[in-house]
Amino acid sequence: MSDSAPFVTPESVSELSDTVRTATDRGIRVRVAGSGHSFSPIASSDGMRIALTRMPINVEVVGTSVTVPGGITLNRLNRELDSRGLALPNLGDIDAQTITGAIQTGTHGTGAGFGGLASFVSALTLLTADGSTVSCSRGEPLFDAAVVGLGAFGVVVSVTLECVPAFILRAEERPSPLQPVLDGLDDLIAGNDHFEFYWFPYTSRVQVKLNNRVSELDTPLPGWRRWLDDSFLSNTVFGAGCRVARRVPGFARPLMRVSARALSARTYTATSHEVFCTARRVRFTEMEYGLPRAALGEALKGLRGVVEGLPFPVAFPVEVRFTASDEPWLSHGHGRDSAYVAVHQFVGMPHEPYFREFEKICLDLGGRPHWGKMHFASGERLRAAYPRFADWAAERDRIDPAGVFRSPFVDRLLS
């Protein structure tokens, strides 16, 4: 992002409208900032940046349809829904993002029966370049283009979400050898509401996570155990190990081997968002690719080769998740069931050669990068990965012909 880009925080839709209209009249491009969670430059601006953090938080509920302002964070949204006996059907493992940032970048959780978070959206209200608002609903071309719109259609003023009654999850987490997980992948995906695993580089071991809906909160996790696993081991101890590996690269391999065995098996029940979302205090850099599910084995084989061939160590586990096909035109899961592979590196350690080499493998397998995470693919390769890209671009041009909501990120995609 440009250091000199003006940063504006309107406090009402009226003030937001005036701000956008003034920018349009002056030929200044506009970009909306979320929570700053993205690793890609998707929120960067060569004009004006707008944050919605000071806009009022109004929540409207009609049955299980909930309309919220675009700037609400997932953390706040989860609490608002829980207080009304509702929940989102699925979530990722981070809740710091705004709802707009999450859907615009294609954020997702895991589960063979669920698309990305944008698949739970049934309507949007956009504030366009002339300061007026336009609403669209699922099935309309504008909606299908703008719900995963990369911020290129306007300011998302409000989002209507199709929620479900609040529910409880039974979480089962256990260490495992990698090969039995790969051999039983189809059964693990089909047999659980939500399944994912973490592979630890330089080992043949993974941490498996299974989350399934249950009717009773019958196995709460003791507070000391949650602190031990989620705060002390996963954040404090692991973070200290990563800092050592950054100073002493030879420590990375034993760190991964120890980490692969440090977390013991556990089972507990909790409210859905308390299971889905976890604290992440260890800082990292990330790239994630969505792949046709059948390509996962080949991608992981290639990834292991990349890791072993790097001139520097990798000090972070690799996350693998699964989603159902969904409809938004620029969703990574558009038209296909997907496996997602997310590669990470501890902040301050070299990462670009690692990410670039794995990206080559993913692109050759039909991969699509997460819009909010680091990637290097050309606009040409990205456009070819989306069957409805031309429709998306045409709808974008129709709603914003002057390109007020374009940005360097969008320019690269469209060039």
N, C-alpha and C positions, 0 to 999 in steps of 0.2 A: 504494500500500500504506500501511497505517497505521503511523506511526512508533512507536506504542506496542505494536504487535502482538508478543507474545512469539515468540522465534525459538529453536527447539529442534533439536538435532543428535544424535539417538539413534545408538548404536553397535551395535545388534543388533535383530533382529526382535522379540525379547522386550521390549526397552526401547521400541521403536516402538509395540508393541501396548499397553503400559502407558500411554504418553503419549496415544495416541488415546482409549483407554478413559476416562482421567481427564478429558480435554477433553469427551468426550461426557457424562459424568456431571455436569459443571459447566455444561453448556449452551454451551460455547465452540466456535465453528466452526473447522475445520481446513483449511489450505491447504498444499500441498506446493510448495516453491520448487525450481526447477531451477538453471540456470547464470546466470539473469538476462539472457538474450539477448532475451527478448520485448519488443516495443515496445508491445504492448497491456497493459492491466492484468489480464491473465488470472491472474497469480500473486499479485495483491493480496489482502490479508486484513483483515477486521474482527475477527479472532479470533487464532488461533495459526498461525504458519508453521513448517513442518518442512522441514529440508534433510537429504538422504540422503548427504551428502558423507563422513560418517564411518562409514558402513556398510561391512562387509567386501565385497571384490570377489571373488566366487567365479564361475568360468566353467565351465559343464558342457557338454560336447560329445558328441553322439550322431550320428554320421555328419555331415551338414551342418546339423543342428539344434543351435542354440547357445542355452543359457539363461544370462542375465546378470542382475545386480541392476539394479533400476530407476534407481539413481542413477549408473550408470557414464556417463562422457561419451563422445561419439562418437569423440573423439580417442583415448581409452584403448581403446575398443571396437575401433577399426580396428587398433590395434597388437596387441591380443590375438588378433584373428582372423587377422591377417597371420602371426603367429608359429605359427599352426596350419594355415597353408596355405589359409585361407578368406577370404571377403570378403562384404560386403553387395552385392546386385546393383546398387544405385544409391545415390547420396548427393547431398545438397545441397552448396553451396559453403562452408558453415561447419561446423566440427566441435567447437565449444565447448559445444553443448547436451548435456544428459543424454539418454539414449535415451528416458526417459519424457517429458521435455519435448518432444522432437522428435515422438514419435508422438501425444501428447495434443493438440498444436496442429495436426496435419496437415502437418508439414514434408515437403517433397518435393524431388526433384532435377529433372532434365529427361530426356526420352526417351519416344518414342511407345509403347514396349513396357512401360512401367513406371508403376505407380501410386505413391502416396506411400509414405514409409517404413513406415507402418502396414500396408501391404499385404504386407510381408515378415514380419509377426508372425503366429505360429500359435497362441500361447497367452499368457495373462496370469495372474498371481497378484495379487489385490487384498487389501489389509488394510482391512476395513470398520469402520464406526463403533463396533461392540462389541468391537473388538480382535481379532476372528477373521479368518482368511484364507479366501478363496474363489478357486478356479481356474476358468478358462473357456477354451474353445478356439474356433478359427475356425468359423463357422457357427452357433454358439449365440447366442441373442438378447443375452445379457449381453456377450459378446465384441464382437459387431457394434456395440453401443452404446458400450462402455467403451474400446475400443482408441483411438478418437479421442474421448475422454470429457471433455476440458477440465478434468481434475482433479476432476470432480464425482461420481465413483463410489467413491473411496477412494484409498489410497496404493498405487501400483503397486510391489509388492515385487520382482517378477521378470518378465522378458520372454523368451519363446522366439522366436528369429528363424530363419527359413529362409534359410540362407546358400548360397553357391556357392563352388566352388574359386576360389582367388585368381587374378586375371586382370590382364592388361596392357592399357592403353589407348594408342592413338595419338591424340594431341591435335593438332588443326590449328586455328590461330587466325589470322584475317586481317581487315584492314579492308576495307570494301565500301560502295558506295552502298546506300542503303536500298531503293530501288525494285526492283532485281534480286532482292534477298532476299525481298521480299514477293511478287514475281511467281513465284518458284520455291519458295515456302514448302512446298507439298505434297511436292515431291521432296526437299527438305532434311530434312523431318520423317521421311518414310518411308525415306529412303536412308541414314540415320545412326542408330547406336545412341543417341546423345545429341547434341542440337542446341539451341543457344540463341544469342541475340544481344543486344547492348547498343546502344541508340540514344542518341546524344548530342544533347540538346536544342539548338535553334537551328541544327542542321545537317541535312543529308540523308544522313548517314553512320552506319554501325554497325560494331561489332566482332563478327565471327562466330566461334563456337566449336563445333567438331565433335569428338566423342570416339567412337572406334570400337575394338572389341575386336580385338586381334592376338595372334599366338602368340609373338612374340619381342620382347625388349627391345633393339631394334636401333638406336634413335636417341635415346639419352639426352640430356637437355638439359645443356649445359655449366654448371657452377656459376656462372660469371660472367654467363651469359645469364639464368639464373633470378634472380640477384640484381638484374641491371639491370632486367628487366621486372617481376618480381613484388614486389620490395622497393623499389628506388630509384624507378622511374617510377610504378608503380601505387600506392605508399604514400607515400614520402618527397616526391617532386616533386608528385604530385597533391594530397596533403594540404596542402602549402605553398600551392599555387594556390587551394585551397578557403578557406584562412584569409585570403588576400588578398581573395578574392571576398566573404567575410563582412564585411570592413572597407570594401571598395570595390566595391559591387554591379555597377558597370559592367564589372568584370573578368570576370564570370561567362560572358558570351557568348564572348569570345576564349578563355577557359579551355576551354570545351566544344569549340570549333573546333580548338584545338591538341591537346586530348586525343584527339579523333577520328582524328588522324593520327600521334600520337606512338608508338603501339604498332605495330611492324611485324609482318609475317607470321612465324609460326614453326611448326615441326612437331617433335614429340618423342614419345617413348614413356616410360611410367613405370607403376609399380604403380597400380591403379585409384584408391585413396583419395588418392594423391599428386597425381593429376590432378583428381579431383572437388573436393577441398578446397583452398582458398587462404587465405593470410593476409589479413586485413582490419584494418588498423590505423587507417584513416581513419574517424572516427566519423560516423554519419549517423542520420537518422530515416527510417523506412520504412513504406509501406503497400503491400500486394499483393492483387490480386484474381484469382481463377480465373474464367475465362469459357468459355462454349461455344466450341470452337475456331473455328467459322465466324464468330464475332463479333469476332475479333481485328482485322481490317482497320478496321471501324467504330470500335472502341475506340481504336486508334492515331491515326486521323484526328481523333477528338474530343480526344485527349490533346494533339496538336500545337496544336490551337486553344486549349486551356486554357493551355498553357505560354506561348504568344504573348500571351495576354490578361492575364496576371498583372501586378500592380503591382510585383512584385519578381522577381529572376532565380532560375533554377534552376541549381544548380552541381553536379549529379550525373547520371550516365547512368541510363537506364531499362533494366531487365532483362526479357527476354521468354523464357519457357520453356514446355515442353509435356509433358503427362503423359497416360497412358492412364486410362480409366475404372477405378474401383475400388469396393470394396463397403462399407467402414465407413459407418455411417449419417450421421455428421457430417463425413465427409471432403469437402473442397472438390471432389474429383474423383468423388464418388459418382454413378454411373450415366451418366457422360459423359466423352468425351475433352476435355481442357481445354488452353487457353492461359492462361498466367499472366503478368500484367504487374505489375512491381514498380516503384513510384516512390519515389525517395529525395530527401532534401535534406540538405546538410551540417549537422552539429549546430550549433545556435545561430542558424541562418538561418530565416526564416519558412517555415512549411510547411503550416499547417492550411488556409488557403484553397485552396491547390494540391491537397491531398489530397481535400478535400471536393468540389471541382468534378469531379475525375476519378472520385470515388466515385459521384456521381450518374449519370455515363455508364455505369459498370460495373453498377450496380444495375438500370438500365433495360434492360441487355443480358443480364440473368440472372446477374450476377456474384455470387460468394461470397468474402468476405474471408478471408485467412489469419488463423486464430485467434490467432496469436502476434504479429501485426503491427497497426499502428494502423488503426482504422476507427471510423466514427461512426454506422453504420446502426442503426436501431431494432430492437428484438427482433422486432417484427412483420414487418419486411422480411426479417430473417434466418431466421425460422421458415418463411416462405413459400418460401425458396430451397431447402429440404431436404425432399424427399418423405417421408422417414422421421422427421421431427423429432418428431412426436407419439409414435412408438414409442420414440425415444431418451428423451424426457421421462418416459414411463411406466416404462421400465426403470430410469431414474435414481431415480424415486420409490420403486420397489420395493426397490432395493438400499440406499437411504439415506432412509427415510421421514421421519426427523427433520431432514434437511437439514444434517447435520454438515459435509458437504463442499461445500455451496453457498457462494457468495461474492458480493460486489457484482457481479462480472462475470457470474456465472451467473444471479443474480437479474434483471439487466437483460435477459438473453436469454429467461428464462422468464416475465417479467412481461407 
